[in-house]
Amino acid sequence: MAGHAPAMKLFSFAMGGWPFGYWLQTRRNFFAKKIVPHGIYHSEKITDILRKAYTDPFPTPKSRKPTWVFPRQIRKARPWLAEIEAKLPVLSNLPAQILWGMKDSAGFPPEEMTKWQGYLKLNETESLDDASHYVQEDRPDRVVASIRRVLERTSRQSRKLG
């Protein structure tokens, strides 16, 4: 799963470490202010309104603590994540929709997409050459279309079963 790459371990250590990572997140709201915009391929979409959508939920140092815990868990929760990954084959015959931002080489490179395609055998995959980590910001049109496809596929299956 994602998080095993050296770059992700370094990210986890820096952003989720003590005391520097803690200070960055709780005192500077670094994740919301800097990391999120960096994960958007279409930089013209990074407006003040978009920035506020990610920073406003974390107005105080206490409210920002989860943004320190999250990157910390990339490395701290490895055994738990490995346990979950070992159980993914139980999902192999469920319909799945994979929407993948191909410009996210650090967080979720194409090799990770291939792994998920292997776990989710009944997948329909759409690779987006113009999207990065925050696919919902880069290509909201494709996210909506993907959700609609999942709803259509599952409602067809429900009608067949009912």
C-alpha positions as CSV (number, residue, x, y, z in Angstrom):
1,M,0.0,0.0,0.0
2,A,1.0,3.6,-0.3
3,G,3.4,4.7,2.4
4,H,6.1,2.1,1.9
5,A,8.2,4.2,-0.4
6,P,11.2,6.0,1.1
7,A,9.7,9.4,0.0
8,M,6.5,8.7,2.0
9,K,8.5,7.6,5.1
10,L,10.4,10.8,4.9
11,F,7.2,12.8,4.5
12,S,5.7,11.0,7.4
13,F,8.7,11.6,9.6
14,A,9.0,15.3,8.7
15,M,5.3,16.2,8.7
16,G,4.3,13.9,11.6
17,G,7.4,14.0,13.7
18,W,8.1,15.6,17.0
19,P,8.7,18.5,17.6
20,F,9.2,20.1,14.2
21,G,6.3,18.3,12.4
22,Y,4.0,19.0,15.4
23,W,5.0,22.7,15.3
24,L,4.5,22.9,11.5
25,Q,1.0,21.4,11.7
26,T,-0.4,22.9,14.9
27,R,1.2,26.4,14.8
28,R,1.5,27.0,11.1
29,N,-1.4,24.9,9.6
30,F,1.3,23.7,7.2
31,F,-0.6,20.7,5.8
32,A,-3.7,22.7,4.8
33,K,-1.8,25.8,3.7
34,K,1.1,24.2,1.8
35,I,0.8,20.4,1.3
36,V,-2.8,20.5,-0.1
37,P,-2.1,23.1,-2.8
38,H,1.1,21.3,-3.8
39,G,-1.0,18.2,-4.5
40,I,-3.2,20.0,-7.1
41,Y,-2.0,19.8,-10.7
42,H,-4.1,22.6,-12.1
43,S,-2.5,25.5,-10.1
44,E,-5.0,27.9,-11.6
45,K,-7.7,26.3,-9.5
46,I,-5.8,27.2,-6.3
47,T,-7.8,30.3,-5.3
48,D,-8.3,32.0,-2.0
49,I,-11.7,30.3,-1.8
50,L,-10.2,26.9,-2.3
51,R,-7.4,27.6,0.2
52,K,-10.0,28.6,2.8
53,A,-12.0,25.4,2.2
54,Y,-8.9,23.5,3.5
55,T,-7.7,25.9,6.1
56,D,-10.9,27.1,7.8
57,P,-11.8,23.7,9.4
58,F,-8.5,24.1,11.4
59,P,-8.7,27.5,13.0
60,T,-6.8,26.7,16.3
61,P,-3.7,24.7,17.1
62,K,-5.8,22.1,18.9
63,S,-8.0,21.6,15.9
64,R,-4.9,21.0,13.7
65,K,-3.6,18.1,15.8
66,P,-5.2,15.5,13.4
67,T,-3.2,17.0,10.5
68,W,-0.1,16.1,12.5
69,V,-1.4,12.6,13.5
70,F,-2.4,11.7,9.9
71,P,1.1,12.0,8.3
72,R,2.6,10.4,11.4
73,Q,0.5,7.3,10.9
74,I,1.9,6.7,7.4
75,R,4.8,5.0,9.2
76,K,3.5,4.3,12.7
77,A,0.5,2.3,11.4
78,R,2.4,0.1,9.0
79,P,1.6,-3.2,10.7
80,W,-2.1,-2.3,10.9
81,L,-2.1,-1.2,7.2
82,A,-0.3,-4.4,6.2
83,E,-3.1,-6.4,8.0
84,I,-5.8,-4.5,6.1
85,E,-3.9,-5.1,2.8
86,A,-3.7,-8.8,3.5
87,K,-7.5,-8.9,3.7
88,L,-8.2,-6.9,0.4
89,P,-8.7,-10.1,-1.7
90,V,-12.2,-10.4,0.0
91,L,-13.2,-7.4,-2.1
92,S,-12.1,-9.0,-5.4
93,N,-15.6,-9.7,-6.8
94,L,-17.2,-6.4,-5.9
95,P,-17.5,-3.8,-8.6
96,A,-15.1,-1.0,-8.2
97,Q,-14.3,2.3,-9.8
98,I,-10.7,3.5,-9.8
99,L,-10.0,7.1,-10.6
100,W,-6.2,7.8,-10.6
101,G,-4.3,11.0,-10.9
102,M,-1.2,10.2,-12.9
103,K,0.7,13.3,-11.8
104,D,0.9,12.1,-8.2
105,S,4.3,10.3,-8.4
106,A,5.2,10.9,-4.7
107,G,1.9,9.9,-3.0
108,F,0.3,7.4,-5.3
109,P,2.4,6.4,-8.3
110,P,1.0,4.2,-11.1
111,E,2.5,1.1,-9.5
112,E,0.0,1.6,-6.7
113,M,-2.8,1.8,-9.2
114,T,-1.7,-1.5,-10.6
115,K,-1.8,-3.1,-7.1
116,W,-5.4,-1.9,-6.5
117,Q,-6.4,-3.2,-9.9
118,G,-5.1,-6.5,-8.8
119,Y,-7.1,-6.5,-5.6
120,L,-10.3,-5.1,-7.2
121,K,-10.7,-7.5,-10.1
122,L,-14.0,-6.0,-11.2
123,N,-12.6,-2.6,-11.6
124,E,-13.2,0.1,-14.2
125,T,-10.2,2.4,-14.1
126,E,-9.8,5.9,-15.5
127,S,-6.3,7.3,-15.5
128,L,-6.2,11.0,-15.5
129,D,-3.1,12.5,-17.1
130,D,-4.0,16.0,-15.8
131,A,-4.6,15.2,-12.2
132,S,-2.5,14.8,-9.1
133,H,-3.1,13.8,-5.5
134,Y,-6.3,15.8,-5.0
135,V,-8.3,14.5,-8.0
136,Q,-11.4,16.1,-6.7
137,E,-9.9,19.5,-7.2
138,D,-8.2,18.8,-10.5
139,R,-11.0,16.9,-12.2
140,P,-14.3,17.2,-10.3
141,D,-16.1,16.4,-13.5
142,R,-14.5,12.9,-13.7
143,V,-15.1,12.3,-9.9
144,V,-18.8,13.0,-10.4
145,A,-18.9,10.8,-13.5
146,S,-17.2,8.0,-11.6
147,I,-19.6,8.1,-8.7
148,R,-22.5,8.0,-11.2
149,R,-21.0,4.9,-12.9
150,V,-20.7,3.1,-9.5
151,L,-24.3,3.9,-8.7
152,E,-25.4,2.7,-12.1
153,R,-23.4,-0.5,-11.8
154,T,-24.6,-1.3,-8.3
155,S,-28.3,-0.5,-9.1
156,R,-28.1,-2.8,-12.1
157,Q,-26.8,-5.6,-9.9
158,S,-29.4,-4.9,-7.3
159,R,-32.2,-5.3,-9.9
160,K,-30.7,-8.5,-11.1
161,L,-30.6,-9.9,-7.6
162,G,-34.1,-8.6,-6.6
